[in-house]
Amino acid sequence: MAVYQYRCTEHGVLEVARPIGTAADSEPCPDCAAPAPRIFTAPGLALGSARNRALIDRTERSADQPAVVSAPPSHRPPVRPANPALARLPRP
């Protein structure tokens, strides 16, 4: 469900929840029944979790300011398999 906003000239902004893509160009005002035209607003992306917002911010930032390295890391910790049975397999 998406929340669409409409503006009545007398009563201000009203919000209507509809399935995505089914918003009408105008809705009747619940107070005066006059047609209220739809207004377009930014999507409410900040309403998600902090983790999701941080991911979106990092993704947007990487488009303009990519993290550039001059060399690979000098030391890599040994990778241990999570499954103990795999530890017995021969290593190359």
Secondary structure, DSSP 8 states (H G I E B T S, - for coil): -EEEEEEETTTEEEEEEE-TT---SEEE-TTT--EEEEE-----GGGS-HHHHHHHHHHHHHHHS----SS--S-------SSGGGGGS---
